Amino acid sequence: MALTMTRTRTQTTLNKLVNLVADINGELEFLERLLAQEHKEEVRERLLARQTKLQSDKAALFVTIRQFDPEIDPRTIKARATC
């Protein structure tokens, strides 16, 4: 029974991590579209700072996911579909 509980917790954690990566991927895609437009310099700087933070968070999540399951390739995680 303990093995089942551990497996359940691991799967739940992996699901949460994958959802976080998917959310970050979606926000990064949105930021790329915003950065392709004209903006005041201060706005552009804030967008670039947010992009850098998200890329850093994504890299950290990749490491964490690989610790849980080395066979998962986090680069294959896409952004979640939006309505």
DSSP file (Angstrom, degrees, kcal/mol; ACC not computed):
  #  RESIDUE AA STRUCTURE BP1 BP2  ACC     N-H-->O    O-->H-N    N-H-->O    O-->H-N    TCO  KAPPA ALPHA  PHI   PSI    X-CA   Y-CA   Z-CA
    1    1 A M     >        0   0    0      0, 0.0     4,-2.2     0, 0.0     5,-0.2   0.000 360.0 360.0 360.0 -36.9    0.0    0.0    0.0
    2    2 A A  H  >  +     0   0    0      1,-0.2     4,-2.5     2,-0.2     5,-0.2   0.878 360.0  54.8 -63.1 -36.4    2.9    2.4    0.7
    3    3 A L  H  > S+     0   0    0      1,-0.2     4,-2.7     2,-0.2    -1,-0.2   0.913 107.8  49.3 -62.6 -42.1    4.2    1.9   -2.8
    4    4 A T  H  > S+     0   0    0      2,-0.2     4,-2.5     1,-0.2    -2,-0.2   0.911 110.9  49.4 -63.9 -43.0    0.8    2.8   -4.2
    5    5 A M  H  X S+     0   0    0     -4,-2.2     4,-2.5     2,-0.2    -2,-0.2   0.907 112.2  48.6 -62.6 -41.9    0.7    6.0   -2.1
    6    6 A T  H  X S+     0   0    0     -4,-2.5     4,-2.7     2,-0.2    -2,-0.2   0.932 112.1  48.4 -64.2 -45.0    4.2    6.9   -3.2
    7    7 A R  H  X S+     0   0    0     -4,-2.7     4,-2.5     1,-0.2    -2,-0.2   0.897 111.8  50.0 -61.9 -40.7    3.3    6.3   -6.8
    8    8 A T  H  X S+     0   0    0     -4,-2.5     4,-2.5     2,-0.2    -1,-0.2   0.918 112.0  47.1 -64.1 -44.6    0.1    8.4   -6.5
    9    9 A R  H  X S+     0   0    0     -4,-2.5     4,-2.6     2,-0.2    -2,-0.2   0.911 112.6  49.8 -63.9 -42.3    2.0   11.3   -4.9
   10   10 A T  H  X S+     0   0    0     -4,-2.7     4,-2.7     2,-0.2    -2,-0.2   0.929 112.4  46.9 -62.5 -45.4    4.7   11.2   -7.5
   11   11 A Q  H  X S+     0   0    0     -4,-2.5     4,-2.5     2,-0.2    -2,-0.2   0.902 112.2  50.4 -64.7 -40.5    2.2   11.2  -10.3
   12   12 A T  H  X S+     0   0    0     -4,-2.5     4,-2.1     2,-0.2    -1,-0.2   0.926 112.4  47.2 -62.1 -44.6    0.3   14.0   -8.7
   13   13 A T  H  X S+     0   0    0     -4,-2.6     4,-2.5     2,-0.2    -2,-0.2   0.919 111.3  50.5 -63.8 -44.4    3.5   16.0   -8.3
   14   14 A L  H  X S+     0   0    0     -4,-2.7     4,-2.8     1,-0.2     5,-0.2   0.911 108.9  52.3 -60.6 -42.1    4.5   15.3  -11.9
   15   15 A N  H  X S+     0   0    0     -4,-2.5     4,-2.3     1,-0.2    -1,-0.2   0.920 110.6  47.6 -59.6 -43.7    1.1   16.5  -13.2
   16   16 A K  H  X S+     0   0    0     -4,-2.1     4,-2.1     2,-0.2    -2,-0.2   0.913 112.8  48.6 -64.1 -42.9    1.4   19.7  -11.2
   17   17 A L  H  X S+     0   0    0     -4,-2.5     4,-2.3     2,-0.2    -2,-0.2   0.911 111.6  49.0 -64.0 -42.8    5.0   20.3  -12.6
   18   18 A V  H  X S+     0   0    0     -4,-2.8     4,-2.6     1,-0.2    -1,-0.2   0.898 110.5  51.2 -64.8 -39.8    3.9   19.6  -16.2
   19   19 A N  H  X S+     0   0    0     -4,-2.3     4,-2.4    -5,-0.2    -1,-0.2   0.880 108.6  51.9 -64.4 -37.4    0.9   22.0  -15.8
   20   20 A L  H  X S+     0   0    0     -4,-2.1     4,-2.5     2,-0.2    -2,-0.2   0.924 110.8  47.5 -63.4 -43.8    3.3   24.7  -14.5
   21   21 A V  H  X S+     0   0    0     -4,-2.3     4,-2.9     1,-0.2    -2,-0.2   0.918 111.3  51.3 -62.9 -42.9    5.6   24.2  -17.5
   22   22 A A  H  X S+     0   0    0     -4,-2.6     4,-2.1     2,-0.2    58,-0.6   0.904 110.6  48.8 -61.2 -41.2    2.6   24.3  -19.8
   23   23 A D  H  X S+     0   0    0     -4,-2.4     4,-2.4     2,-0.2    -1,-0.2   0.917 112.1  48.5 -64.6 -42.8    1.4   27.6  -18.2
   24   24 A I  H  X S+     0   0    0     -4,-2.5     4,-2.9     2,-0.2    -2,-0.2   0.919 109.6  52.6 -63.1 -43.1    4.9   29.1  -18.5
   25   25 A N  H  X S+     0   0    0     -4,-2.9     4,-2.2     1,-0.2    -1,-0.2   0.907 109.7  49.5 -59.5 -41.1    5.1   28.0  -22.2
   26   26 A G  H  X S+     0   0    0     -4,-2.1     4,-2.1     2,-0.2    -1,-0.2   0.915 112.0  46.8 -63.3 -43.4    1.7   29.7  -22.8
   27   27 A E  H  X S+     0   0    0     -4,-2.4     4,-2.7     2,-0.2    -2,-0.2   0.888 110.6  52.9 -67.7 -37.6    2.8   32.9  -21.1
   28   28 A L  H  X S+     0   0    0     -4,-2.9     4,-2.3     2,-0.2    -1,-0.2   0.902 108.4  50.4 -63.6 -40.0    6.2   32.9  -23.0
   29   29 A E  H  X S+     0   0    0     -4,-2.2     4,-1.8    -5,-0.2    -1,-0.2   0.917 111.4  48.8 -61.9 -42.5    4.3   32.6  -26.3
   30   30 A F  H  X S+     0   0    0     -4,-2.1     4,-2.2     1,-0.2    -2,-0.2   0.918 110.4  50.7 -62.6 -44.4    2.1   35.5  -25.3
   31   31 A L  H  X S+     0   0    0     -4,-2.7     4,-3.0     1,-0.2    -1,-0.2   0.886 106.3  55.3 -62.5 -38.6    5.1   37.6  -24.4
   32   32 A E  H  X S+     0   0    0     -4,-2.3     4,-1.1     1,-0.2    -1,-0.2   0.904 108.4  48.6 -61.0 -40.6    6.8   36.8  -27.7
   33   33 A R  H  < S+     0   0    0     -4,-1.8     4,-0.3     2,-0.2    -1,-0.2   0.904 113.0  47.7 -65.5 -40.4    3.7   38.2  -29.5
   34   34 A L  H >< S+     0   0    0     -4,-2.2     3,-1.6     1,-0.2    -2,-0.2   0.913 109.5  52.8 -65.4 -41.9    3.8   41.3  -27.3
   35   35 A L  H 3< S+     0   0    0     -4,-3.0    -1,-0.2     1,-0.3    -2,-0.2   0.733  99.0  64.2 -68.1 -20.9    7.5   41.8  -27.9
   36   36 A A  T 3< S+     0   0    0     -4,-1.1    -1,-0.3    -5,-0.2    -2,-0.2   0.635  96.6  75.0 -74.8 -13.0    6.9   41.6  -31.6
   37   37 A Q  S <  S-     0   0    0     -3,-1.6     2,-0.3    -4,-0.3    -3,-0.0  -0.500  96.8 -91.7 -95.3 166.4    4.9   44.8  -31.3
   38   38 A E        +     0   0    0     -2,-0.2     2,-0.3     6,-0.0    -1,-0.1  -0.617  53.3 164.5 -77.2 134.3    6.0   48.4  -30.8
   39   39 A H        -     0   0    0     -2,-0.3     2,-0.0    -4,-0.1    -4,-0.0  -0.971  43.4 -90.6-144.5 158.7    6.2   49.5  -27.1
   40   40 A K     >  -     0   0    0     -2,-0.3     4,-2.6     1,-0.1     3,-0.2  -0.353  46.9-109.6 -62.1 154.2    7.7   52.2  -25.1
   41   41 A E  H  > S+     0   0    0      1,-0.2     4,-2.5     2,-0.2     5,-0.2   0.884 117.6  52.0 -57.7 -42.2   11.2   51.3  -23.9
   42   42 A E  H  > S+     0   0    0      2,-0.2     4,-1.8     1,-0.2    -1,-0.2   0.875 111.0  47.6 -65.9 -35.9   10.2   50.9  -20.2
   43   43 A V  H  > S+     0   0    0     -3,-0.2     4,-2.4     2,-0.2    -2,-0.2   0.925 111.5  50.7 -68.0 -44.3    7.3   48.6  -21.2
   44   44 A R  H  X S+     0   0    0     -4,-2.6     4,-2.6     1,-0.2    -2,-0.2   0.894 108.4  52.7 -60.4 -40.7    9.7   46.6  -23.4
   45   45 A E  H  X S+     0   0    0     -4,-2.5     4,-2.3     2,-0.2    -1,-0.2   0.908 109.9  48.1 -62.2 -42.1   12.2   46.3  -20.5
   46   46 A R  H  X S+     0   0    0     -4,-1.8     4,-2.3     2,-0.2    -2,-0.2   0.895 111.5  50.0 -66.8 -39.0    9.5   44.9  -18.2
   47   47 A L  H  X S+     0   0    0     -4,-2.4     4,-2.4     2,-0.2    -2,-0.2   0.919 111.9  47.9 -63.9 -42.9    8.4   42.4  -20.8
   48   48 A L  H  X S+     0   0    0     -4,-2.6     4,-2.4     2,-0.2    -2,-0.2   0.877 110.6  51.7 -65.5 -37.5   12.0   41.3  -21.3
   49   49 A A  H  X S+     0   0    0     -4,-2.3     4,-2.2     2,-0.2    -2,-0.2   0.912 110.9  47.9 -64.7 -41.9   12.5   41.0  -17.5
   50   50 A R  H  X S+     0   0    0     -4,-2.3     4,-2.6     2,-0.2    -2,-0.2   0.912 110.7  51.7 -64.4 -41.9    9.3   38.9  -17.2
   51   51 A Q  H  X S+     0   0    0     -4,-2.4     4,-2.3     1,-0.2    -2,-0.2   0.914 109.6  49.5 -60.6 -43.6   10.5   36.7  -20.1
   52   52 A T  H  X S+     0   0    0     -4,-2.4     4,-2.0     2,-0.2    -1,-0.2   0.911 111.3  49.2 -62.2 -43.2   13.9   36.1  -18.5
   53   53 A K  H  X S+     0   0    0     -4,-2.2     4,-2.7     1,-0.2    -2,-0.2   0.925 111.4  49.0 -63.3 -44.0   12.2   35.2  -15.2
   54   54 A L  H  X S+     0   0    0     -4,-2.6     4,-2.6     1,-0.2    -1,-0.2   0.893 109.9  51.4 -63.9 -39.4    9.9   32.7  -16.9
   55   55 A Q  H  X S+     0   0    0     -4,-2.3     4,-2.0     2,-0.2    -1,-0.2   0.882 111.2  48.5 -64.7 -37.2   12.7   31.1  -18.8
   56   56 A S  H  X S+     0   0    0     -4,-2.0     4,-2.0     2,-0.2    -2,-0.2   0.921 112.0  48.3 -66.6 -44.7   14.6   30.7  -15.5
   57   57 A D  H  X S+     0   0    0     -4,-2.7     4,-2.4     1,-0.2    -2,-0.2   0.902 110.6  52.3 -60.9 -41.6   11.6   29.2  -13.8
   58   58 A K  H  X S+     0   0    0     -4,-2.6     4,-2.3     1,-0.2    -1,-0.2   0.907 107.7  50.9 -62.5 -43.2   11.1   26.9  -16.7
   59   59 A A  H  X S+     0   0    0     -4,-2.0     4,-1.8     1,-0.2    -1,-0.2   0.902 110.4  49.6 -61.8 -41.3   14.7   25.7  -16.5
   60   60 A A  H  X S+     0   0    0     -4,-2.0     4,-2.1     1,-0.2    -2,-0.2   0.896 110.1  50.6 -65.1 -40.0   14.3   25.0  -12.8
   61   61 A L  H  X S+     0   0    0     -4,-2.4     4,-2.9     1,-0.2     5,-0.2   0.881 106.1  56.2 -65.4 -37.5   11.1   23.0  -13.5
   62   62 A F  H  X S+     0   0    0     -4,-2.3     4,-2.3     1,-0.2    -1,-0.2   0.926 108.2  47.7 -58.8 -44.6   12.9   21.0  -16.1
   63   63 A V  H  X S+     0   0    0     -4,-1.8     4,-1.5     1,-0.2    -1,-0.2   0.924 112.7  48.7 -62.1 -44.7   15.5   19.9  -13.6
   64   64 A T  H  X S+     0   0    0     -4,-2.1     4,-1.5     1,-0.2    -2,-0.2   0.914 110.4  50.4 -63.6 -43.9   12.8   19.0  -11.0
   65   65 A I  H  X S+     0   0    0     -4,-2.9     4,-2.6     1,-0.2     3,-0.2   0.913 108.8  52.2 -61.6 -42.3   10.8   17.0  -13.5
   66   66 A R  H  < S+     0   0    0     -4,-2.3    -1,-0.2     1,-0.2    -2,-0.2   0.804 104.7  56.9 -65.7 -28.2   13.9   15.1  -14.6
   67   67 A Q  H  < S+     0   0    0     -4,-1.5    -1,-0.2    -3,-0.2    -2,-0.2   0.875 111.3  42.8 -68.8 -36.2   14.6   14.3  -10.9
   68   68 A F  H  < S+     0   0    0     -4,-1.5    -2,-0.2     1,-0.3    -1,-0.2   0.899 138.6   3.4 -74.6 -41.4   11.2   12.7  -10.6
   69   69 A D    ><  -     0   0    0     -4,-2.6     3,-1.7    -5,-0.2    -1,-0.3  -0.781  58.4-167.3-151.0 100.1   11.4   10.8  -13.9
   70   70 A P  T 3  S+     0   0    0      0, 0.0    -4,-0.1     0, 0.0    -3,-0.1   0.667  87.5  65.3 -63.3 -16.2   14.5   11.0  -16.1
   71   71 A E  T 3  S+     0   0    0     -5,-0.1     2,-0.4     2,-0.1    -5,-0.1   0.654  81.0  93.6 -82.5 -14.6   12.6    9.5  -19.0
   72   72 A I    <   -     0   0    0     -3,-1.7    -3,-0.1    -7,-0.2     3,-0.1  -0.640  65.7-151.1 -79.9 131.4   10.4   12.5  -19.4
   73   73 A D    >   -     0   0    0     -2,-0.4     3,-2.1     1,-0.1     4,-0.2  -0.872   5.5-165.5-101.2 101.5   11.6   15.1  -21.9
   74   74 A P  G >  S+     0   0    0      0, 0.0     3,-1.7     0, 0.0    -1,-0.1   0.715  80.8  74.3 -62.5 -19.7   10.2   18.4  -20.6
   75   75 A R  G 3  S+     0   0    0      1,-0.3    -3,-0.0    -3,-0.1   -13,-0.0   0.694  88.0  62.5 -66.3 -16.3   10.9   20.1  -23.9
   76   76 A T  G <  S+     0   0    0     -3,-2.1     2,-0.4     2,-0.1    -1,-0.3   0.514  77.0 109.1 -86.2  -4.2    8.0   18.2  -25.4
   77   77 A I    <   -     0   0    0     -3,-1.7     2,-0.2    -4,-0.2     3,-0.1  -0.602  55.7-160.1 -76.4 125.3    5.5   19.9  -23.1
   78   78 A K        -     0   0    0     -2,-0.4   -52,-0.2     1,-0.1   -53,-0.1  -0.515  27.7 -84.8 -98.8 168.2    3.3   22.4  -25.0
   79   79 A A        -     0   0    0    -54,-0.2   -56,-0.2    -2,-0.2    -1,-0.1  -0.412  52.7-101.2 -67.0 148.7    1.3   25.3  -23.8
   80   80 A R        -     0   0    0    -58,-0.6     2,-0.1   -61,-0.2    -1,-0.1  -0.442  42.4-100.7 -69.8 147.0   -2.2   24.5  -22.6
   81   81 A A        -     0   0    0     -2,-0.1     2,-0.3    -3,-0.1    -1,-0.1  -0.429  37.9-148.9 -66.9 140.5   -5.0   25.2  -25.0
   82   82 A T              0   0    0     -2,-0.1    -1,-0.0    -3,-0.1    -3,-0.0  -0.806 360.0 360.0-111.0 156.3   -6.8   28.4  -24.3
   83   83 A C              0   0    0     -2,-0.3    -1,-0.1     0, 0.0    -2,-0.0   0.460 360.0 360.0 -79.5 360.0  -10.5   29.2  -24.9
